[in-house]
Amino acid sequence: MAPSGRTKVVGVIGDPVGHSLSPALHNAAFAAAGLDWVYVAFPVAPGGGGEAVRAVRTLGLGGLSVTTPHKDAAAGAVDRLTPVAAALGAVNTVVPAGDELVGDSTDGAGLLDALAEDPGLGVAGLACVVLGTGGAARAVAQALGGAGAAAVGVVGRDPGAAARCAALAGPAGTAEAAGADRLAGVARVVREADLVVEATGAGMRALVPFGLGRSSFRPGQVVVDLAYEPPVTPLLAAAAAGGATARNGLRMLLHQAARQWSAWTGQPAPLAAMAAAAGLEVRAHPGAPGCR
């Protein structure tokens, strides 16, 4: 249906945001559900995230997705944080609730939903490594620790940030400094892991983080780059060349978006329509509540 004066507007803020597939996913879901809602992308320059979040109330928006570089600022601009978002200090979802704006994070749960699509890949008991210390990395570390990973090593150039991120994984978390004199140690830690999650955003800039190459990976590993554009990042190409199973972040995007959609609308997300909009096959599983 064509937008009108009664159409509820939601959207995503970020920089860059023109590449985002989120509008396609969410608008396909609104159409499938017969809702008079529309989802658009709002380019917001660094430093403007808090102001954009506060505008949700002023403009009467139905909600917001929040992506780089605004997740931390969004956490400070909402009225209330869910326990997950409060622990992370980062928000990827803003939900209007009466007079309040509630900040949540669906990133970690979205990754677990995506991994759960593979019945042979259970996080419990795995040795995991998270590359990066930003909002997405913190969500991943928290989710992996909560899902029972045996170890969650966090690699970051700032030792303090790496330690804080690792602490979110609980007793399983450890920090690995990634200074120029420590890259050999980083490569060793990565090679020994069962699951490696790249969350620095380097792939979107056609870069490989921490000097990792083909020899840093091995058969039997699963390597996930949270970037989905380009579909094969330099890190994923190196991982595949080393014999690892390489996956981009498109299925995580799908599942975290489904959780956002349900939070805004109060309805089960039409996962099949969202997957089709992303060019994906449906691999629904019981671990993704609120989807149909």
N, C-alpha and C positions, 0 to 999 in steps of 0.2 A: 504494500500500500504506500501511496505517496505521503511524505511528511506533511503535517498540517500544524495549525496552531495548538492542537491538542497532543501532538506527538511528544513523548518523553525522550529526552536526549541524554545519552551517556557517552563517554569517550575515554581516550587514552591521552595522557600528557607525557612528553619525553623530548629528548634531543639527542640523536635524530629520532624521528617517528614516521617519516614518510614511507619507510619500508615495511611498516607493521602490517601483519596479517590479521591483527585483532579485529579491525572493522569487518572483514569478510566473515570471520567466525561468528561474531556476535550478531551481525545483521542476518546471517543465515538462520541463526537460532530464533531471532525475533520473528522472522517470516514463518518458520516452521511452527512456532507456537501461536501465530496469529495475533501477536502483540503490536500495538501502535507505538513502537520504540525505534530509535535509530542510534547508531553508534558511529562516532566520528573521531578523527585524530586531531589533536590540538598540539602543534609544535610550541613548546615552551622552553625558552632559553635557560641555561644554568642560572640559578639564583631566583627563578620565578616560580618554583614548585609550590612553596607555601601559599603564595598569593592565589595561584590557580586552584589549589584545594579549597581555600576559603571561598572562592567564587562558586563552588557547588551549591552552597546555600543561597547565595544571592541570585543565581540564575535558575534555581529550581531544578538542577540536573538530577537524573536518576542514579548517578554514581560515577565513579572514575576508576580507570586502571591507571597505574603509575609505573613508569619504567625509568631507566637511566636518563638523567642523573638525579632524579627527584625523590627517590624512595625514603631517604633519611629526612629530607625537609618535610615530606608529607606526614611523617610520624609526629613531627612537632606542630603540625597545623590542624590536626583533627581534635575533636573534643574528648575522644575516648579510644583506647587501643584494646584490641583483643589480647588475651594472654600471650598468644604466639607473637603478635606484632610488638608487644611491649618488651618481650625478651630480646627480640631482634633489633629494636630501635629502628625498624624500617617497615614501610607500608607499600604494598602494590595494589591495594584495593581500598577504595573509599565508599562507604555505604551510608546513605542518609537513613537515620532512624529517629523519627519524630523531629525534635529540634536539634538533635545531635548529629555530628559526622563521626562515624566509627571507622577506624583504620584497622585493616587486617592484612595478612600476608598469605597468599595461596601458593606461593612459589614452591615451598618445600613439599607440601601435600601433592602438588601437581607433578613434581618429579617422582614421588613415590607411586602415584597412580600410573605414570608412564612406565616405570620399571616393572610394576605389577602386571602389565600386559603380557610379559614374558613369564610363563609359568615356571621356567627353569632358573629364574633369577630372583632369589629372595635376598633382601638386604641383610637380614639377621645373620650374624656370624661373619660377614664379609669384612675384609680389610679395605678401607676406602681412603681416597685422597681427594681433597677439595682444593682446587687452584683458585686463589683469590680470597679477599676478605671483605668485599662490599656487601650490599644488601642481599643480593642473590646468593652469594657464597654463605652468608650467615644463615639464610633460610635453609640451604642445603645441608649445612653442618648440623643444624638443629634437628632436621627431619631424619637424617641418617642415624644420628645418635639415638633419637627416640624410637627408631624402627629396629634397634638392636644390633647395629653394626658392631663388630668386634673392635674395630679401630677406625678413627676418623682423623686423619692427618690433614692439617690445614697449612698450605704453602702461601706465604706472603712476603713481600719485601720489607714491610714494617713489622718487626718482631712483636710489638705490643698489639697491633691490630690482629696479627695471626693468633696470638694467645687468646685474645678476647673472642675471636670467632671460634676457636677450638673449644673454649669453655662451654659454648652452647651445645656441644655434643655430649656433655656430661663426662663421666669417667673415661669414655672411649676417646676423647679428644686430645690431640697433641699438636703442637705448633712446630713448623719447620721454617726457619728463616731462609730467605732466598736472595741473599746478597750476591754480588758478583763472585765472591770467593766460595760460595756454597752451592753452585749450580750442579756440581757432580753429585753432591748429596741429595739434591732435589731429584735428579734423574734416577738415582737408586731407589728413593722412596716411591716414586711413581711406578717404576718397573715392578716393585714388589707388591703393589696393590692389586686387589681383585676388581675394584671399581674406581675409576678416575672421573671426576666431574670438573670440567673447565668452566669457571664462573668469573673470569676476569674481563670478558668482552673483547679479548684480543682478536678472536676470529673475525669479528665484524670489521676489523681494520687490517685483515689479511696478515696478521702477525702470529707467531708461535710464542707462547709465554715461557719464560724461565729457561730458554735455550734448549727446550725439549726437541728431540728428533726421533727418527725411526728406532734407534737403539734403546730409547727410553721405554719402549713398549714391548709386549710379548703376547704370544697366543694364550688364550684363556681369559684375558682381561676384557672388561667392557669399559669403553671410554665414551663419555657423553660430553659434548660441547653444548652449552645452553644456547649458543647462537644458532639461528636457523637460516640466516642469510649472510654469506652464501651457504648453500646446503652442505657443501663439503669444505670445511675450514682447513687451513694448513695443519692445524693440530690433528684433525680427524684423518687427513691424508697420511700424516706421519704414523698415526696409530694403526691405520689399516695396513700400511707397508710393514709395520712391525708384527703383524699377525693378530692384532687385537680386533674385537668387534667394535666398530665405530658408529656412533649415533649422534645426530644433531638434536637440537632442542625443540623440534616441531611438536613432538607428542607431549612434551612437558607443557608447551604453550597451550595446546588443546585442552589438557586436563585442568591447568590452573584457570584457564578462561571459563571452563564449564562451572567450576566452583564460584567464580566471580558472578557469572550470569545468574546462578541460583540465589546468591546472596542479595542481588539487586531485585530480582523478580519474585522471590519466594516460591518459585516453581522448579521442578526437576529440569535440568538442562537437556535439550534434544541433542545428545552427543553425536548421533549419526549425521545430522544435518551439519553440525560444526566440523566433524571430521571430513565430510565430503567437500566442504568449502576450502579446507586446507589440502585437499588432494590426498587424503589418507584413508586407509581402510579402517573400519570400525573394529576395535578390539576391546570392547567394554568388558569390565570385570566387576565382581562384587565389591571391590575395595574403593570404588568411586561413588560415594553416596550422592544422592540428588540428581543422578543422570538417568536418562531413559533413551 
